[in-house]
Amino acid sequence: MTARPISETVASLMPRAKTELAELVAFRSVADPAQFPRSECEAAAGWVADALRAEDFQDVALLDTPDGTQSVYGYLPGPAGAPTVLLYAHYDVQPPLDESAWLSPPFELTERDGRWFGRGAADCKGGFIMHLLALRALRANGGVPVSVKVIAEGSEEQGTGGLEQYAEAHPELLAADTIVIGDTGNFRVGLPTVTATLRGMTMLRVRLDTLEGNLHSGQFGGAAPDALAAMIQLLASLRAADGTTTVDGLTTDAEWDGLQYPEGEFRKDAKVLEGVELIGTGTVADRIWARPAVTVIGIDCPPVVGATPSLQASARAQVSLRVPPGQDAAEATRLLTAHLESHAPWGARVSVEQVGQGQPFRADITSPAYTSMAEAMRLAYPGEEMQSSGMGGSIPLCNTLAALYPQAEILLIGLSEPEAQIHAVNESVSPGELERLSVAEALFLRNYAESKKG
């Protein structure tokens, strides 16, 4: 089989893909009404639904999920007897963080240095465009040889579990023979990679109270317990001196036995400043793919500008814990909660609220669909062989789908390679990766259909 007709078609469609991605990126679809209006997510969902209808998808629907967000579903019937493939992406995005730190507006797709910059360009609005490109290329070259279901989630970044709950209540909706999750990424640009494992996650908010109200730091400082100081001490208890995560009772010494991540390459990808050490022990792959990692992702405290000489009566923080395969996210949540409750200094009053949780995931990369994907990637990336790696991020839906459809094969690919800087300022996507992975997905669907015949 040759990739040329598919490759040429995808190449011809790239200008249209850029225009569409720009339209989709323009929606400020952060699924948190405290930061952006719900109407932004609703408008993005409507755009996705219209795009599916334009490709002749049937049963296109906006699914109102239990967390108050919308996921978009559509079905494209294939030839009689053809297998069904579910294609997944999400249209919600991370907040832009400090918009002034972006070199171009976060919700305006901007080309620079051979990449397209914008929030969601790689994670994961670009993933939806990748699916569209693959299907369009197949339609232009003989037709789509499988039945296709598409689901575009509306709250993946929030970890609130709305789509998982909806799928559990409607198990027939997303049933498929194989599932392509378009929300991970290559190990590096130009190296075709499937993701073998995902860390799970738990998200907690912790609040400390020490005083009935704020106090003058000159009149009371040195004896009155400052809640912000207590919070700093509590959060510091979550890491050892070398940066290793230290949650009481949580195992932190697992090892990764697959593709390794050279330290120098990691430092470059992570943009670690010269002279600054990496944290933790073991190989880089051990630390980011096989072991838990705690991160303080937010603290409520007075900003420097306008700060007054006061002791704080209350302090609040949000803590994320990534949970590796082999560990249970619910148990990790229990351990982290117990740790926070028991390590607060000075008898500070502690309250802990869980705001998100997802289990880790391990794919069976020996399953037959991976053979079809390996051949597709070999053609889409001439001279390269498909690799498998871990990914430190979480996609909670994977475990739900694996439990609902135990016979389905689940493959994880996507556009979030290291240069994409997902979840950070100046997120971008490589248009070359978008093009090659769209070719790979189209060839995979063709290969997979052939493998299921007779």
C-alpha positions as CSV (number, residue, x, y, z in Angstrom):
1,M,0.0,0.0,0.0
2,T,1.2,3.5,-0.8
3,A,0.6,6.6,1.3
4,R,0.9,9.0,-1.6
5,P,-2.7,9.7,-2.5
6,I,-3.7,10.2,1.1
7,S,-0.6,12.3,1.8
8,E,-1.3,14.5,-1.2
9,T,-4.9,15.0,-0.2
10,V,-4.0,15.9,3.4
11,A,-1.4,18.4,2.1
12,S,-4.0,20.1,-0.1
13,L,-6.3,20.4,2.9
14,M,-3.9,22.0,5.3
15,P,-4.8,25.7,4.4
16,R,-8.4,24.8,5.2
17,A,-7.3,23.1,8.4
18,K,-5.4,26.2,9.5
19,T,-8.5,28.3,9.0
20,E,-10.7,25.9,10.9
21,L,-8.3,25.6,13.8
22,A,-8.1,29.4,14.0
23,E,-11.9,29.5,14.2
24,L,-11.9,26.8,17.0
25,V,-9.1,28.3,18.9
26,A,-10.9,31.7,19.0
27,F,-13.5,30.3,21.4
28,R,-12.3,30.9,25.0
29,S,-13.7,27.4,25.9
30,V,-12.3,27.0,29.5
31,A,-14.9,24.8,31.2
32,D,-14.9,26.9,34.4
33,P,-17.6,29.5,34.6
34,A,-15.6,31.3,37.3
35,Q,-13.1,32.2,34.6
36,F,-14.9,32.4,31.3
37,P,-18.7,32.5,30.5
38,R,-20.3,29.2,29.7
39,S,-21.4,30.6,26.4
40,E,-17.8,30.3,25.1
41,C,-17.9,26.5,25.6
42,E,-21.4,26.3,24.1
43,A,-20.3,28.2,21.0
44,A,-17.3,25.9,20.6
45,A,-19.5,22.8,21.0
46,G,-21.8,24.3,18.3
47,W,-18.9,24.8,16.0
48,V,-17.8,21.1,16.4
49,A,-21.4,19.9,15.9
50,D,-21.7,21.9,12.7
51,A,-18.4,20.6,11.4
52,L,-19.6,17.0,11.9
53,R,-22.9,17.7,10.1
54,A,-20.9,19.2,7.2
55,E,-19.1,15.8,6.9
56,D,-22.5,14.0,6.7
57,F,-22.4,12.6,10.3
58,Q,-25.7,11.4,11.5
59,D,-27.3,11.7,15.0
60,V,-25.1,14.7,15.8
61,A,-26.0,15.7,19.3
62,L,-24.9,18.0,22.1
63,L,-24.8,15.8,25.2
64,D,-25.6,17.5,28.5
65,T,-23.3,15.8,30.9
66,P,-23.8,15.6,34.6
67,D,-21.1,18.2,35.4
68,G,-23.0,20.9,33.5
69,T,-21.0,20.8,30.3
70,Q,-21.7,19.6,26.8
71,S,-19.9,16.9,24.8
72,V,-20.5,16.5,21.1
73,Y,-21.4,13.2,19.4
74,G,-21.8,12.1,15.8
75,Y,-22.0,8.9,13.8
76,L,-20.9,8.3,10.3
77,P,-22.1,4.9,9.0
78,G,-19.6,2.8,7.0
79,P,-19.9,-0.1,4.6
80,A,-22.1,-3.1,5.7
81,G,-20.2,-5.3,8.1
82,A,-17.4,-2.8,8.6
83,P,-16.0,-2.4,12.1
84,T,-16.8,0.7,14.2
85,V,-14.0,3.1,15.3
86,L,-14.5,5.8,18.0
87,L,-12.5,8.9,17.5
88,Y,-12.0,11.1,20.6
89,A,-10.8,14.7,21.2
90,H,-11.8,17.5,23.5
91,Y,-12.7,21.1,22.7
92,D,-12.3,22.5,26.2
93,V,-8.9,24.0,27.1
94,Q,-6.7,25.1,29.9
95,P,-6.9,28.7,31.1
96,P,-4.4,30.9,29.3
97,L,-2.6,31.8,32.6
98,D,-0.8,35.1,32.3
99,E,-2.0,36.5,29.0
100,S,0.7,39.1,29.0
101,A,3.4,36.3,28.9
102,W,2.0,35.1,25.5
103,L,4.0,36.4,22.5
104,S,0.7,36.5,20.6
105,P,-2.9,36.5,21.9
106,P,-3.7,33.1,23.3
107,F,-7.1,32.8,21.5
108,E,-5.8,34.0,18.2
109,L,-4.0,31.3,16.1
110,T,-0.7,32.9,15.1
111,E,2.0,31.4,12.8
112,R,5.6,31.9,14.1
113,D,8.8,30.0,13.6
114,G,7.1,27.3,11.6
115,R,4.4,26.6,14.3
116,W,0.8,27.7,15.0
117,F,0.4,29.2,18.4
118,G,-2.8,29.4,20.4
119,R,-4.5,27.9,23.4
120,G,-5.8,24.4,22.4
121,A,-3.9,24.3,19.2
122,A,-2.3,21.0,20.3
123,D,-4.4,20.1,23.3
124,C,-6.8,19.2,21.9
125,K,-8.7,21.3,19.4
126,G,-5.9,20.3,17.0
127,G,-6.8,16.7,17.7
128,F,-10.4,17.3,16.4
129,I,-9.0,18.9,13.3
130,M,-6.7,15.8,12.9
131,H,-9.8,13.6,12.9
132,L,-11.5,15.7,10.3
133,L,-8.4,15.7,8.0
134,A,-8.1,11.9,8.1
135,L,-11.8,11.4,7.3
136,R,-11.7,14.0,4.5
137,A,-8.7,12.3,3.0
138,L,-10.4,8.9,3.0
139,R,-13.6,10.3,1.4
140,A,-11.5,11.8,-1.4
141,N,-9.8,8.5,-2.0
142,G,-12.5,5.8,-2.2
143,G,-14.5,6.5,1.0
144,V,-14.3,5.9,4.7
145,P,-14.0,2.1,5.1
146,V,-15.2,1.9,8.7
147,S,-18.2,3.2,10.7
148,V,-17.0,6.2,12.7
149,K,-18.2,7.6,16.0
150,V,-16.8,10.9,17.1
151,I,-17.0,12.2,20.7
152,A,-15.6,15.7,21.5
153,E,-15.5,16.2,25.3
154,G,-16.3,19.5,26.9
155,S,-14.7,19.2,30.3
156,E,-11.6,17.0,30.0
157,E,-9.3,19.7,31.4
158,Q,-11.4,20.1,34.5
159,G,-11.4,16.5,35.5
160,T,-15.0,16.6,36.7
161,G,-16.0,13.3,35.1
162,G,-19.1,14.5,33.2
163,L,-18.5,12.4,30.0
164,E,-17.5,9.4,32.0
165,Q,-20.8,9.5,34.0
166,Y,-22.8,10.0,30.8
167,A,-21.1,7.1,29.1
168,E,-21.8,4.8,32.0
169,A,-25.5,5.8,31.9
170,H,-25.6,5.3,28.1
171,P,-23.2,2.4,27.5
172,E,-24.4,1.8,23.9
173,L,-23.6,5.2,22.7
174,L,-19.7,5.0,22.5
175,A,-19.5,1.2,21.8
176,A,-16.8,0.5,19.2
177,D,-14.4,-2.2,18.0
178,T,-11.4,0.1,18.5
179,I,-11.0,3.6,20.0
180,V,-8.5,6.3,18.9
181,I,-7.8,8.8,21.6
182,G,-6.4,11.9,19.9
183,D,-5.1,13.6,23.0
184,T,-1.5,12.5,23.6
185,G,1.6,13.2,21.5
186,N,4.8,12.0,19.9
187,F,7.9,11.6,22.0
188,R,9.4,14.3,19.9
189,V,8.6,16.0,16.6
190,G,9.1,13.6,13.7
191,L,9.1,10.4,15.9
192,P,5.7,8.5,15.5
193,T,4.7,7.4,19.0
194,V,1.7,5.7,20.6
195,T,1.2,6.2,24.3
196,A,1.3,3.0,26.4
197,T,0.5,4.5,29.8
198,L,-1.2,7.5,31.4
199,R,-0.9,8.6,34.9
200,G,-4.2,9.2,36.7
201,M,-4.8,12.2,38.9
202,T,-6.6,13.5,41.9
203,M,-7.3,17.2,42.7
204,L,-7.8,18.5,46.2
205,R,-8.5,22.0,47.6
206,V,-7.2,22.5,51.1
207,R,-8.0,25.4,53.4
208,L,-6.4,26.4,56.7
209,D,-7.9,28.7,59.3
210,T,-5.9,30.0,62.3
211,L,-7.5,33.4,63.3
212,E,-10.9,35.0,63.4
213,G,-9.6,37.8,61.2
214,N,-6.4,39.3,59.7
215,L,-4.1,41.0,62.2
216,H,-1.4,43.7,62.1
217,S,1.9,41.9,61.7
218,G,3.8,44.3,63.9
219,Q,1.4,44.2,66.8
220,F,0.8,40.4,66.7
221,G,3.5,38.8,64.5
222,G,5.8,36.3,66.2
223,A,3.1,34.8,68.4
224,A,-0.2,34.8,66.4
225,P,-0.3,31.9,63.9
226,D,-0.3,33.1,60.3
227,A,-2.5,30.9,58.1
228,L,-0.4,31.6,55.0
229,A,2.8,30.6,56.8
230,A,1.0,27.4,58.0
231,M,0.0,26.7,54.4
232,I,3.6,27.1,53.1
233,Q,4.8,24.6,55.8
234,L,2.0,22.2,55.0
235,L,2.7,22.2,51.3
236,A,6.4,21.8,51.9
237,S,5.7,18.5,53.6
238,L,4.6,17.1,50.3
239,R,8.2,17.0,48.9
240,A,11.5,15.8,50.2
241,A,14.6,18.0,50.0
242,D,15.5,16.5,46.6
243,G,11.9,17.2,45.3
244,T,10.6,13.6,45.5
245,T,6.9,13.5,46.3
246,T,6.4,12.4,49.9
247,V,2.8,11.7,50.6
248,D,2.5,9.4,53.7
249,G,1.9,5.8,52.6
250,L,2.3,6.5,48.8
251,T,4.8,4.3,46.9
252,T,7.4,6.4,45.0
253,D,10.1,4.0,43.8
254,A,8.6,2.3,40.7
255,E,10.8,2.0,37.6
256,W,10.0,2.5,33.9
257,D,11.4,-0.3,31.6
258,G,10.5,1.1,28.2
259,L,11.7,4.0,26.0
260,Q,14.0,6.3,28.1
261,Y,14.1,10.1,28.2
262,P,17.7,11.4,28.2
263,E,18.2,14.0,30.9
264,G,19.7,16.5,28.5
265,E,16.8,16.2,26.1
266,F,14.4,16.5,29.0
267,R,16.1,19.6,30.3
268,K,15.8,21.2,26.8
269,D,12.2,20.2,26.4
270,A,11.2,21.4,29.8
271,K,13.3,24.6,29.4
272,V,15.0,24.2,32.7
273,L,17.3,27.1,33.5
274,E,21.0,26.6,33.4
275,G,22.3,25.6,36.8
276,V,18.9,24.5,38.1
277,E,18.7,20.9,39.2
278,L,16.0,18.4,38.2
279,I,14.0,17.1,41.1
280,G,13.4,13.5,42.3
281,T,15.5,10.4,41.9
282,G,15.7,7.6,39.3
283,T,15.6,8.0,35.5
284,V,13.6,10.8,34.0
285,A,11.2,8.2,32.6
286,D,10.8,6.8,36.1
287,R,9.9,10.2,37.5
288,I,7.4,11.3,34.9
289,W,5.8,8.0,33.7
290,A,6.1,5.5,36.6
291,R,5.9,7.5,39.8
292,P,3.5,9.9,41.5
293,A,4.1,13.6,41.3
294,V,2.5,16.3,43.4
295,T,2.1,19.8,42.2
296,V,0.7,22.9,43.9
297,I,-1.3,24.5,41.1
298,G,-2.8,27.4,42.9
299,I,-2.6,29.4,46.2
300,D,-5.1,32.0,47.4
301,C,-3.0,34.7,49.0
302,P,-2.5,38.5,48.8
303,P,-0.7,39.7,45.7
304,V,2.6,41.5,46.1
305,V,1.1,44.7,44.6
306,G,-1.1,46.2,47.2
307,A,0.0,43.9,50.0
308,T,-0.4,45.1,53.6
309,P,1.7,44.1,56.7
310,S,-0.9,41.7,57.9
311,L,-1.1,38.1,59.3
312,Q,-3.6,36.1,57.3
313,A,-6.5,34.4,59.0
314,S,-7.1,31.9,56.2
315,A,-5.3,30.4,53.3
316,R,-6.3,28.0,50.5
317,A,-4.4,26.0,47.9
318,Q,-5.2,23.5,45.2
319,V,-3.1,20.4,45.0
320,S,-2.8,18.0,42.0
321,L,-1.4,14.5,42.4
322,R,-0.5,12.5,39.3
323,V,-1.0,8.8,40.0
324,P,1.0,6.2,37.9
325,P,-0.3,2.9,36.5
326,G,-0.4,0.2,39.2
327,Q,-1.7,2.6,41.9
328,D,-5.4,3.4,42.6
329,A,-6.4,7.0,42.3
330,A,-9.1,6.6,45.1
331,E,-6.5,5.3,47.5
332,A,-4.1,8.0,46.5
333,T,-6.8,10.6,47.2
334,R,-7.3,9.0,50.7
335,L,-3.6,9.1,51.4
336,L,-3.2,12.7,50.2
337,T,-6.2,13.8,52.2
338,A,-4.9,12.1,55.4
339,H,-1.5,13.7,54.8
340,L,-2.9,17.2,54.5
341,E,-5.1,16.7,57.5
342,S,-2.2,15.4,59.7
343,H,0.6,17.7,58.7
344,A,-0.9,21.1,59.2
345,P,1.2,23.0,61.8
346,W,0.2,24.7,65.0
347,G,-3.2,23.0,65.2
348,A,-4.5,25.0,62.3
349,R,-8.0,24.0,61.3
350,V,-7.9,21.9,58.1
351,S,-10.7,21.3,55.5
352,V,-10.1,19.3,52.3
353,E,-12.3,19.2,49.3
354,Q,-11.9,16.8,46.4
355,V,-12.5,18.5,43.0
356,G,-11.4,15.9,40.5
357,Q,-10.1,12.4,40.1
358,G,-9.2,9.9,37.3
359,Q,-7.6,6.5,37.3
360,P,-4.3,5.8,35.5
361,F,-4.4,3.8,32.3
362,R,-2.3,1.1,30.6
363,A,-2.9,0.2,27.0
364,D,-2.4,-3.2,25.5
365,I,0.1,-2.3,22.7
366,T,0.3,-6.0,21.6
367,S,-3.3,-5.9,20.4
368,P,-3.9,-6.3,16.6
369,A,-4.9,-2.7,16.0
370,Y,-1.4,-1.6,16.9
371,T,-0.1,-3.6,14.0
372,S,-2.3,-1.6,11.7
373,M,-1.2,1.7,13.4
374,A,2.5,0.7,13.2
375,E,2.2,0.2,9.4
376,A,0.3,3.4,9.0
377,M,2.9,5.4,11.0
378,R,5.8,3.8,9.0
379,L,4.2,5.1,5.8
380,A,3.3,8.5,7.2
381,Y,6.8,9.0,8.7
382,P,9.2,7.5,6.1
383,G,12.3,6.0,7.7
384,E,10.8,5.9,11.2
385,E,9.3,3.0,13.2
386,M,6.4,3.5,15.6
387,Q,7.6,3.9,19.2
388,S,5.7,3.6,22.5
389,S,6.2,5.8,25.5
390,G,4.4,6.8,28.7
391,M,2.7,10.1,29.3
392,G,2.5,11.9,32.6
393,G,-0.9,13.4,31.9
394,S,-4.3,12.0,32.6
395,I,-7.3,11.1,30.4
396,P,-9.8,9.7,32.9
397,L,-12.2,8.6,30.1
398,C,-9.8,5.9,29.0
399,N,-10.5,3.7,32.0
400,T,-14.3,4.2,31.7
401,L,-14.2,3.1,28.0
402,A,-11.9,0.1,28.9
403,A,-14.4,-1.0,31.5
404,L,-17.5,-0.5,29.3
405,Y,-16.0,-2.1,26.2
406,P,-13.4,-4.6,27.4
407,Q,-13.0,-6.1,23.9
408,A,-12.2,-2.7,22.3
409,E,-8.7,-1.8,21.5
410,I,-7.6,1.6,22.7
411,L,-4.9,3.6,20.9
412,L,-3.5,6.9,22.1
413,I,-1.9,9.4,19.6
414,G,-1.9,13.1,19.3
415,L,-0.2,16.5,18.7
416,S,1.1,17.3,22.2
417,E,4.8,16.6,21.7
418,P,7.2,18.5,24.0
419,E,7.6,21.6,21.9
420,A,3.9,22.2,22.1
421,Q,4.1,23.4,25.7
422,I,0.5,22.3,26.5
423,H,-0.9,23.8,29.7
424,A,1.7,26.6,29.6
425,V,1.9,30.0,27.9
426,N,2.6,30.0,24.2
427,E,1.1,26.6,23.5
428,S,1.6,25.7,19.8
429,V,1.2,22.9,17.3
430,S,3.5,21.7,14.6
431,P,1.6,21.9,11.3
432,G,3.9,19.1,10.0
433,E,2.9,16.9,12.9
434,L,-0.8,17.7,12.2
435,E,-0.3,16.7,8.6
436,R,1.6,13.5,9.2
437,L,-0.6,12.3,12.0
438,S,-3.7,12.9,9.9
439,V,-2.2,10.8,7.2
440,A,-1.3,8.1,9.8
441,E,-4.8,8.1,11.1
442,A,-6.4,7.8,7.7
443,L,-4.0,4.9,6.7
444,F,-4.7,3.3,10.1
445,L,-8.5,3.3,9.4
446,R,-7.9,1.7,6.0
447,N,-5.5,-0.9,7.4
448,Y,-7.8,-1.7,10.3
449,A,-10.8,-2.2,7.9
450,E,-8.7,-4.5,5.8
451,S,-7.6,-6.5,8.8
452,K,-11.2,-7.2,9.8
453,K,-12.3,-8.6,6.5
454,G,-12.9,-12.3,6.1
